[in-house]
Amino acid sequence: TRGVSGRRRSRARRRGEFTGELSKGKSSDMPPRGMSAEDKRLTVLKLFHESAEPWLLKDMEKAAAKRGVVFQAVKDVVQSLVDDSLVHMDKVGTSNWFWSFPGAADAAVRARLEAVEREAAQVDAETNDISERVEKAQAECPETEDRVSARAALESAEALHESLTAEETEFASGDDVLFRIMTEGTPMAKEAANRWTDNVFALKSWVEKKTSSRDETRLFFKHHAEIDFDTFDYVE
């Protein structure tokens, strides 16, 4: 009995060892999981470089799948390499052939790097030029009390303009009560508008004295305050 039991244990141990080796063999052949997008690109690109031959997409899909790239993702990976000029595509008859050699890929990467460096240098030059122009403008036009006062007056006029525009929108509804309020408040609104019209003309005169240019002053008000002195006037 002991002899039979020993032989059974020996056979079970051998089956376990064989099963373990078989499992190891299967796991070693299984493709790695969770490959990143860049790992997929490198894997596919390596296949091109190792073969140094043109590939049909269907053949690359099979080969890349054996290397761990999901079969359905191979087409997009190849296209991304083509978009980056790391893989080239030529149409022969009705078939698209893809190919890439290590030297060609290196040249493409170097060309892209040089283009990016040239663009970065151009951006740096433009940035430096703008910074110099800003510094020069600040030196020529330093902040003064007069400029602060003029800016405050302009902001006040703009605020009044927005307030009157909002009131006009409310009165546009045609409501009888609003119409009566608008009619009763017309004299006050007219007086306020003309008072601010005085302020605007006074500010215009002040700016003209500072700039010594009538045209420049008119352009300033038209651009920054939307005031066109060709049509701007008192309310009658």
ChimeraX commands (.cxc) that place a marker at each C-alpha (Angstrom):
marker #1 position 0.00,0.00,0.00 radius 0.5
marker #1 position 2.80,2.34,0.88 radius 0.5
marker #1 position 4.44,1.54,-2.49 radius 0.5
marker #1 position 1.27,2.36,-4.42 radius 0.5
marker #1 position 0.72,5.59,-2.52 radius 0.5
marker #1 position 4.32,6.62,-3.15 radius 0.5
marker #1 position 3.98,6.02,-6.89 radius 0.5
marker #1 position 0.74,8.07,-6.96 radius 0.5
marker #1 position 2.40,10.96,-5.14 radius 0.5
marker #1 position 5.35,10.80,-7.55 radius 0.5
marker #1 position 3.07,10.88,-10.62 radius 0.5
marker #1 position 1.08,13.81,-9.15 radius 0.5
marker #1 position 4.30,15.69,-8.44 radius 0.5
marker #1 position 5.50,15.19,-12.04 radius 0.5
marker #1 position 2.11,16.32,-13.41 radius 0.5
marker #1 position 2.34,19.44,-11.24 radius 0.5
marker #1 position 5.86,20.18,-12.46 radius 0.5
marker #1 position 4.80,19.73,-16.09 radius 0.5
marker #1 position 1.72,21.90,-15.63 radius 0.5
marker #1 position 3.86,24.57,-14.00 radius 0.5
marker #1 position 6.36,24.57,-16.86 radius 0.5
marker #1 position 3.52,24.71,-19.39 radius 0.5
marker #1 position 2.00,27.66,-17.56 radius 0.5
marker #1 position 5.36,29.41,-17.53 radius 0.5
marker #1 position 5.74,28.82,-21.25 radius 0.5
marker #1 position 2.30,30.20,-21.95 radius 0.5
marker #1 position 2.83,33.26,-19.77 radius 0.5
marker #1 position 6.18,34.01,-21.40 radius 0.5
marker #1 position 4.54,33.94,-24.82 radius 0.5
marker #1 position 1.67,36.17,-23.79 radius 0.5
marker #1 position 1.97,39.80,-24.93 radius 0.5
marker #1 position 2.43,42.50,-22.29 radius 0.5
marker #1 position -0.75,44.20,-21.21 radius 0.5
marker #1 position -1.51,47.87,-20.71 radius 0.5
marker #1 position 0.85,49.25,-23.35 radius 0.5
marker #1 position 0.89,53.02,-23.55 radius 0.5
marker #1 position 0.32,54.83,-26.82 radius 0.5
marker #1 position 4.03,55.63,-27.08 radius 0.5
marker #1 position 4.97,51.98,-26.38 radius 0.5
marker #1 position 2.68,50.92,-29.24 radius 0.5
marker #1 position 4.32,53.42,-31.58 radius 0.5
marker #1 position 7.80,52.25,-30.62 radius 0.5
marker #1 position 6.82,48.59,-31.03 radius 0.5
marker #1 position 5.38,49.12,-34.51 radius 0.5
marker #1 position 8.27,51.34,-35.57 radius 0.5
marker #1 position 10.73,48.71,-34.36 radius 0.5
marker #1 position 9.03,46.12,-36.59 radius 0.5
marker #1 position 9.53,48.39,-39.61 radius 0.5
marker #1 position 13.20,48.95,-38.76 radius 0.5
marker #1 position 13.96,45.29,-38.02 radius 0.5
marker #1 position 12.51,44.10,-41.32 radius 0.5
marker #1 position 13.75,47.01,-43.46 radius 0.5
marker #1 position 11.03,46.04,-45.93 radius 0.5
marker #1 position 7.68,47.48,-47.03 radius 0.5
marker #1 position 4.59,46.17,-45.22 radius 0.5
marker #1 position 0.93,45.83,-46.02 radius 0.5
marker #1 position -1.27,47.04,-43.20 radius 0.5
marker #1 position -2.89,43.62,-42.70 radius 0.5
marker #1 position 0.53,41.99,-42.26 radius 0.5
marker #1 position 1.65,44.67,-39.83 radius 0.5
marker #1 position -1.55,44.23,-37.83 radius 0.5
marker #1 position -0.79,40.53,-37.37 radius 0.5
marker #1 position 2.90,41.06,-36.55 radius 0.5
marker #1 position 2.25,43.92,-34.14 radius 0.5
marker #1 position -0.48,41.94,-32.40 radius 0.5
marker #1 position 2.12,39.25,-31.62 radius 0.5
marker #1 position 4.27,41.95,-30.02 radius 0.5
marker #1 position 1.45,43.05,-27.72 radius 0.5
marker #1 position -0.25,45.81,-29.70 radius 0.5
marker #1 position -4.02,45.40,-29.84 radius 0.5
marker #1 position -4.94,44.30,-33.37 radius 0.5
marker #1 position -7.65,46.94,-33.78 radius 0.5
marker #1 position -5.26,49.72,-32.70 radius 0.5
marker #1 position -2.48,49.00,-35.20 radius 0.5
marker #1 position -4.07,50.98,-38.03 radius 0.5
marker #1 position -4.27,54.15,-35.91 radius 0.5
marker #1 position -0.73,53.64,-34.63 radius 0.5
marker #1 position 0.62,53.32,-38.16 radius 0.5
marker #1 position -1.32,56.40,-39.25 radius 0.5
marker #1 position 0.11,58.42,-36.36 radius 0.5
marker #1 position 3.63,57.40,-37.41 radius 0.5
marker #1 position 2.82,58.44,-40.98 radius 0.5
marker #1 position 1.50,61.79,-39.75 radius 0.5
marker #1 position 4.78,62.36,-37.89 radius 0.5
marker #1 position 6.82,61.39,-40.99 radius 0.5
marker #1 position 8.37,58.44,-39.14 radius 0.5
marker #1 position 6.71,55.97,-41.52 radius 0.5
marker #1 position 6.16,56.52,-45.24 radius 0.5
marker #1 position 3.28,55.26,-47.36 radius 0.5
marker #1 position 3.31,54.55,-51.09 radius 0.5
marker #1 position 0.38,53.35,-53.17 radius 0.5
marker #1 position 1.25,50.54,-55.56 radius 0.5
marker #1 position -1.70,49.51,-57.68 radius 0.5
marker #1 position -4.62,49.16,-55.31 radius 0.5
marker #1 position -2.49,48.48,-52.23 radius 0.5
marker #1 position -0.90,50.85,-49.71 radius 0.5
marker #1 position 2.62,49.89,-48.70 radius 0.5
marker #1 position 4.19,51.24,-45.54 radius 0.5
marker #1 position 7.92,51.42,-44.89 radius 0.5
marker #1 position 10.46,53.04,-42.60 radius 0.5
marker #1 position 14.22,52.74,-42.26 radius 0.5
marker #1 position 16.16,53.84,-39.17 radius 0.5
marker #1 position 18.10,56.52,-41.05 radius 0.5
marker #1 position 14.96,58.00,-42.57 radius 0.5
marker #1 position 13.25,58.17,-39.19 radius 0.5
marker #1 position 16.26,59.90,-37.63 radius 0.5
marker #1 position 16.32,62.42,-40.46 radius 0.5
marker #1 position 12.61,63.14,-40.03 radius 0.5
marker #1 position 13.03,63.68,-36.30 radius 0.5
marker #1 position 16.01,65.98,-36.85 radius 0.5
marker #1 position 14.08,67.98,-39.45 radius 0.5
marker #1 position 11.14,68.43,-37.08 radius 0.5
marker #1 position 13.47,69.43,-34.24 radius 0.5
marker #1 position 15.20,72.02,-36.42 radius 0.5
marker #1 position 11.84,73.44,-37.52 radius 0.5
marker #1 position 10.68,73.73,-33.91 radius 0.5
marker #1 position 13.95,75.39,-32.91 radius 0.5
marker #1 position 13.62,77.91,-35.76 radius 0.5
marker #1 position 10.05,78.69,-34.75 radius 0.5
marker #1 position 11.08,79.09,-31.10 radius 0.5
marker #1 position 13.88,81.46,-32.09 radius 0.5
marker #1 position 11.45,83.54,-34.15 radius 0.5
marker #1 position 8.99,83.72,-31.24 radius 0.5
marker #1 position 11.80,84.78,-28.89 radius 0.5
marker #1 position 12.87,87.50,-31.30 radius 0.5
marker #1 position 9.32,88.81,-31.64 radius 0.5
marker #1 position 8.85,88.72,-27.86 radius 0.5
marker #1 position 12.05,90.69,-27.30 radius 0.5
marker #1 position 11.01,93.23,-29.93 radius 0.5
marker #1 position 7.60,93.73,-28.32 radius 0.5
marker #1 position 9.17,94.06,-24.87 radius 0.5
marker #1 position 11.56,96.73,-26.14 radius 0.5
marker #1 position 8.71,98.65,-27.80 radius 0.5
marker #1 position 6.64,98.51,-24.61 radius 0.5
marker #1 position 9.56,99.77,-22.52 radius 0.5
marker #1 position 10.17,102.58,-25.01 radius 0.5
marker #1 position 6.49,103.59,-25.00 radius 0.5
marker #1 position 6.41,103.58,-21.20 radius 0.5
marker #1 position 9.51,105.77,-21.10 radius 0.5
marker #1 position 8.06,108.23,-23.61 radius 0.5
marker #1 position 4.63,108.35,-21.96 radius 0.5
marker #1 position 5.11,108.07,-18.19 radius 0.5
marker #1 position 2.08,107.87,-15.91 radius 0.5
marker #1 position 1.12,111.36,-14.69 radius 0.5
marker #1 position -1.68,112.85,-12.61 radius 0.5
marker #1 position -3.16,114.43,-15.72 radius 0.5
marker #1 position -3.33,111.06,-17.48 radius 0.5
marker #1 position -4.92,109.48,-14.41 radius 0.5
marker #1 position -7.54,112.26,-14.22 radius 0.5
marker #1 position -8.30,112.01,-17.94 radius 0.5
marker #1 position -8.72,108.25,-17.67 radius 0.5
marker #1 position -11.05,108.61,-14.69 radius 0.5
marker #1 position -13.18,111.15,-16.55 radius 0.5
marker #1 position -13.39,108.90,-19.56 radius 0.5
marker #1 position -14.39,105.89,-17.43 radius 0.5
marker #1 position -17.10,108.00,-15.77 radius 0.5
marker #1 position -18.46,109.04,-19.14 radius 0.5
marker #1 position -18.48,105.43,-20.30 radius 0.5
marker #1 position -20.35,104.36,-17.15 radius 0.5
marker #1 position -22.98,107.02,-17.78 radius 0.5
marker #1 position -23.33,105.89,-21.36 radius 0.5
marker #1 position -23.92,102.29,-20.23 radius 0.5
marker #1 position -26.47,103.44,-17.65 radius 0.5
marker #1 position -28.44,105.48,-20.18 radius 0.5
marker #1 position -28.32,102.61,-22.67 radius 0.5
marker #1 position -29.75,100.26,-20.04 radius 0.5
marker #1 position -32.57,102.72,-19.29 radius 0.5
marker #1 position -33.32,103.05,-22.99 radius 0.5
marker #1 position -33.65,99.26,-23.24 radius 0.5
marker #1 position -36.10,99.19,-20.35 radius 0.5
marker #1 position -38.24,101.96,-21.87 radius 0.5
marker #1 position -38.33,100.16,-25.21 radius 0.5
marker #1 position -40.93,97.71,-23.86 radius 0.5
marker #1 position -43.77,100.16,-24.59 radius 0.5
marker #1 position -45.28,99.91,-21.10 radius 0.5
marker #1 position -47.56,102.90,-20.31 radius 0.5
marker #1 position -46.12,103.40,-16.85 radius 0.5
marker #1 position -42.62,103.33,-18.14 radius 0.5
marker #1 position -43.55,105.69,-20.92 radius 0.5
marker #1 position -45.00,108.17,-18.38 radius 0.5
marker #1 position -41.89,107.89,-16.20 radius 0.5
marker #1 position -39.73,108.40,-19.23 radius 0.5
marker #1 position -41.73,111.48,-20.28 radius 0.5
marker #1 position -41.61,112.99,-16.81 radius 0.5
marker #1 position -37.92,112.32,-16.47 radius 0.5
marker #1 position -37.00,113.64,-19.89 radius 0.5
marker #1 position -36.05,117.17,-18.72 radius 0.5
marker #1 position -33.80,115.78,-16.00 radius 0.5
marker #1 position -32.22,113.30,-18.37 radius 0.5
marker #1 position -31.72,116.04,-20.96 radius 0.5
marker #1 position -30.04,118.27,-18.38 radius 0.5
marker #1 position -27.79,115.42,-17.23 radius 0.5
marker #1 position -26.89,114.46,-20.80 radius 0.5
marker #1 position -25.98,118.03,-21.71 radius 0.5
marker #1 position -23.99,118.41,-18.50 radius 0.5
marker #1 position -21.92,115.37,-19.43 radius 0.5
marker #1 position -21.71,116.64,-22.97 radius 0.5
marker #1 position -20.05,119.74,-21.49 radius 0.5
marker #1 position -17.66,117.47,-19.60 radius 0.5
marker #1 position -16.80,115.53,-22.73 radius 0.5
marker #1 position -16.09,118.70,-24.73 radius 0.5
marker #1 position -13.99,120.04,-21.85 radius 0.5
marker #1 position -12.06,116.79,-21.74 radius 0.5
marker #1 position -11.61,116.94,-25.52 radius 0.5
marker #1 position -10.16,120.44,-25.28 radius 0.5
marker #1 position -7.80,119.35,-22.53 radius 0.5
marker #1 position -6.58,116.36,-24.56 radius 0.5
marker #1 position -6.08,118.54,-27.65 radius 0.5
marker #1 position -3.86,120.89,-25.66 radius 0.5
marker #1 position -1.79,117.98,-24.40 radius 0.5
marker #1 position -1.43,116.24,-27.76 radius 0.5
marker #1 position -1.40,119.34,-29.95 radius 0.5
marker #1 position -3.29,117.33,-32.51 radius 0.5
marker #1 position -7.01,117.73,-33.22 radius 0.5
marker #1 position -7.15,114.68,-35.48 radius 0.5
marker #1 position -5.34,112.47,-32.98 radius 0.5
marker #1 position -7.70,113.59,-30.23 radius 0.5
marker #1 position -10.80,112.83,-32.31 radius 0.5
marker #1 position -9.38,109.41,-33.19 radius 0.5
marker #1 position -8.62,108.71,-29.51 radius 0.5
marker #1 position -12.19,109.43,-28.41 radius 0.5
marker #1 position -13.68,107.47,-31.30 radius 0.5
marker #1 position -11.51,104.43,-30.59 radius 0.5
marker #1 position -11.62,104.35,-26.77 radius 0.5
marker #1 position -15.02,105.91,-25.99 radius 0.5
marker #1 position -16.95,105.37,-29.24 radius 0.5
marker #1 position -17.54,109.14,-29.43 radius 0.5
marker #1 position -17.65,110.51,-32.96 radius 0.5
marker #1 position -17.40,114.29,-32.83 radius 0.5
marker #1 position -18.85,114.49,-36.32 radius 0.5
marker #1 position -22.24,113.55,-34.83 radius 0.5
marker #1 position -21.74,114.17,-31.09 radius 0.5
marker #1 position -23.64,117.23,-29.87 radius 0.5
marker #1 position -25.98,118.59,-27.19 radius 0.5
marker #1 position -29.49,117.21,-26.78 radius 0.5
marker #1 position -32.13,119.67,-27.97 radius 0.5
marker link #1:1,2 radius 0.2
marker link #1:2,3 radius 0.2
marker link #1:3,4 radius 0.2
marker link #1:4,5 radius 0.2
marker link #1:5,6 radius 0.2
marker link #1:6,7 radius 0.2
marker link #1:7,8 radius 0.2
marker link #1:8,9 radius 0.2
marker link #1:9,10 radius 0.2
marker link #1:10,11 radius 0.2
marker link #1:11,12 radius 0.2
marker link #1:12,13 radius 0.2
marker link #1:13,14 radius 0.2
marker link #1:14,15 radius 0.2
marker link #1:15,16 radius 0.2
marker link #1:16,17 radius 0.2
marker link #1:17,18 radius 0.2
marker link #1:18,19 radius 0.2
marker link #1:19,20 radius 0.2
marker link #1:20,21 radius 0.2
marker link #1:21,22 radius 0.2
marker link #1:22,23 radius 0.2
marker link #1:23,24 radius 0.2
marker link #1:24,25 radius 0.2
marker link #1:25,26 radius 0.2
marker link #1:26,27 radius 0.2
marker link #1:27,28 radius 0.2
marker link #1:28,29 radius 0.2
marker link #1:29,30 radius 0.2
marker link #1:30,31 radius 0.2
marker link #1:31,32 radius 0.2
marker link #1:32,33 radius 0.2
marker link #1:33,34 radius 0.2
marker link #1:34,35 radius 0.2
marker link #1:35,36 radius 0.2
marker link #1:36,37 radius 0.2
marker link #1:37,38 radius 0.2
marker link #1:38,39 radius 0.2
marker link #1:39,40 radius 0.2
marker link #1:40,41 radius 0.2
marker link #1:41,42 radius 0.2
marker link #1:42,43 radius 0.2
marker link #1:43,44 radius 0.2
marker link #1:44,45 radius 0.2
marker link #1:45,46 radius 0.2
marker link #1:46,47 radius 0.2
marker link #1:47,48 radius 0.2
marker link #1:48,49 radius 0.2
marker link #1:49,50 radius 0.2
marker link #1:50,51 radius 0.2
marker link #1:51,52 radius 0.2
marker link #1:52,53 radius 0.2
marker link #1:53,54 radius 0.2
marker link #1:54,55 radius 0.2
marker link #1:55,56 radius 0.2
marker link #1:56,57 radius 0.2
marker link #1:57,58 radius 0.2
marker link #1:58,59 radius 0.2
marker link #1:59,60 radius 0.2
marker link #1:60,61 radius 0.2
marker link #1:61,62 radius 0.2
marker link #1:62,63 radius 0.2
marker link #1:63,64 radius 0.2
marker link #1:64,65 radius 0.2
marker link #1:65,66 radius 0.2
marker link #1:66,67 radius 0.2
marker link #1:67,68 radius 0.2
marker link #1:68,69 radius 0.2
marker link #1:69,70 radius 0.2
marker link #1:70,71 radius 0.2
marker link #1:71,72 radius 0.2
marker link #1:72,73 radius 0.2
marker link #1:73,74 radius 0.2
marker link #1:74,75 radius 0.2
marker link #1:75,76 radius 0.2
marker link #1:76,77 radius 0.2
marker link #1:77,78 radius 0.2
marker link #1:78,79 radius 0.2
marker link #1:79,80 radius 0.2
marker link #1:80,81 radius 0.2
marker link #1:81,82 radius 0.2
marker link #1:82,83 radius 0.2
marker link #1:83,84 radius 0.2
marker link #1:84,85 radius 0.2
marker link #1:85,86 radius 0.2
marker link #1:86,87 radius 0.2
marker link #1:87,88 radius 0.2
marker link #1:88,89 radius 0.2
marker link #1:89,90 radius 0.2
marker link #1:90,91 radius 0.2
marker link #1:91,92 radius 0.2
marker link #1:92,93 radius 0.2
marker link #1:93,94 radius 0.2
marker link #1:94,95 radius 0.2
marker link #1:95,96 radius 0.2
marker link #1:96,97 radius 0.2
marker link #1:97,98 radius 0.2
marker link #1:98,99 radius 0.2
marker link #1:99,100 radius 0.2
marker link #1:100,101 radius 0.2
marker link #1:101,102 radius 0.2
marker link #1:102,103 radius 0.2
marker link #1:103,104 radius 0.2
marker link #1:104,105 radius 0.2
marker link #1:105,106 radius 0.2
marker link #1:106,107 radius 0.2
marker link #1:107,108 radius 0.2
marker link #1:108,109 radius 0.2
marker link #1:109,110 radius 0.2
marker link #1:110,111 radius 0.2
marker link #1:111,112 radius 0.2
marker link #1:112,113 radius 0.2
marker link #1:113,114 radius 0.2
marker link #1:114,115 radius 0.2
marker link #1:115,116 radius 0.2
marker link #1:116,117 radius 0.2
marker link #1:117,118 radius 0.2
marker link #1:118,119 radius 0.2
marker link #1:119,120 radius 0.2
marker link #1:120,121 radius 0.2
marker link #1:121,122 radius 0.2
marker link #1:122,123 radius 0.2
marker link #1:123,124 radius 0.2
marker link #1:124,125 radius 0.2
marker link #1:125,126 radius 0.2
marker link #1:126,127 radius 0.2
marker link #1:127,128 radius 0.2
marker link #1:128,129 radius 0.2
marker link #1:129,130 radius 0.2
marker link #1:130,131 radius 0.2
marker link #1:131,132 radius 0.2
marker link #1:132,133 radius 0.2
marker link #1:133,134 radius 0.2
marker link #1:134,135 radius 0.2
marker link #1:135,136 radius 0.2
marker link #1:136,137 radius 0.2
marker link #1:137,138 radius 0.2
marker link #1:138,139 radius 0.2
marker link #1:139,140 radius 0.2
marker link #1:140,141 radius 0.2
marker link #1:141,142 radius 0.2
marker link #1:142,143 radius 0.2
marker link #1:143,144 radius 0.2
marker link #1:144,145 radius 0.2
marker link #1:145,146 radius 0.2
marker link #1:146,147 radius 0.2
marker link #1:147,148 radius 0.2
marker link #1:148,149 radius 0.2
marker link #1:149,150 radius 0.2
marker link #1:150,151 radius 0.2
marker link #1:151,152 radius 0.2
marker link #1:152,153 radius 0.2
marker link #1:153,154 radius 0.2
marker link #1:154,155 radius 0.2
marker link #1:155,156 radius 0.2
marker link #1:156,157 radius 0.2
marker link #1:157,158 radius 0.2
marker link #1:158,159 radius 0.2
marker link #1:159,160 radius 0.2
marker link #1:160,161 radius 0.2
marker link #1:161,162 radius 0.2
marker link #1:162,163 radius 0.2
marker link #1:163,164 radius 0.2
marker link #1:164,165 radius 0.2
marker link #1:165,166 radius 0.2
marker link #1:166,167 radius 0.2
marker link #1:167,168 radius 0.2
marker link #1:168,169 radius 0.2
marker link #1:169,170 radius 0.2
marker link #1:170,171 radius 0.2
marker link #1:171,172 radius 0.2
marker link #1:172,173 radius 0.2
marker link #1:173,174 radius 0.2
marker link #1:174,175 radius 0.2
marker link #1:175,176 radius 0.2
marker link #1:176,177 radius 0.2
marker link #1:177,178 radius 0.2
marker link #1:178,179 radius 0.2
marker link #1:179,180 radius 0.2
marker link #1:180,181 radius 0.2
marker link #1:181,182 radius 0.2
marker link #1:182,183 radius 0.2
marker link #1:183,184 radius 0.2
marker link #1:184,185 radius 0.2
marker link #1:185,186 radius 0.2
marker link #1:186,187 radius 0.2
marker link #1:187,188 radius 0.2
marker link #1:188,189 radius 0.2
marker link #1:189,190 radius 0.2
marker link #1:190,191 radius 0.2
marker link #1:191,192 radius 0.2
marker link #1:192,193 radius 0.2
marker link #1:193,194 radius 0.2
marker link #1:194,195 radius 0.2
marker link #1:195,196 radius 0.2
marker link #1:196,197 radius 0.2
marker link #1:197,198 radius 0.2
marker link #1:198,199 radius 0.2
marker link #1:199,200 radius 0.2
marker link #1:200,201 radius 0.2
marker link #1:201,202 radius 0.2
marker link #1:202,203 radius 0.2
marker link #1:203,204 radius 0.2
marker link #1:204,205 radius 0.2
marker link #1:205,206 radius 0.2
marker link #1:206,207 radius 0.2
marker link #1:207,208 radius 0.2
marker link #1:208,209 radius 0.2
marker link #1:209,210 radius 0.2
marker link #1:210,211 radius 0.2
marker link #1:211,212 radius 0.2
marker link #1:212,213 radius 0.2
marker link #1:213,214 radius 0.2
marker link #1:214,215 radius 0.2
marker link #1:215,216 radius 0.2
marker link #1:216,217 radius 0.2
marker link #1:217,218 radius 0.2
marker link #1:218,219 radius 0.2
marker link #1:219,220 radius 0.2
marker link #1:220,221 radius 0.2
marker link #1:221,222 radius 0.2
marker link #1:222,223 radius 0.2
marker link #1:223,224 radius 0.2
marker link #1:224,225 radius 0.2
marker link #1:225,226 radius 0.2
marker link #1:226,227 radius 0.2
marker link #1:227,228 radius 0.2
marker link #1:228,229 radius 0.2
marker link #1:229,230 radius 0.2
marker link #1:230,231 radius 0.2
marker link #1:231,232 radius 0.2
marker link #1:232,233 radius 0.2
marker link #1:233,234 radius 0.2
marker link #1:234,235 radius 0.2
marker link #1:235,236 radius 0.2
view
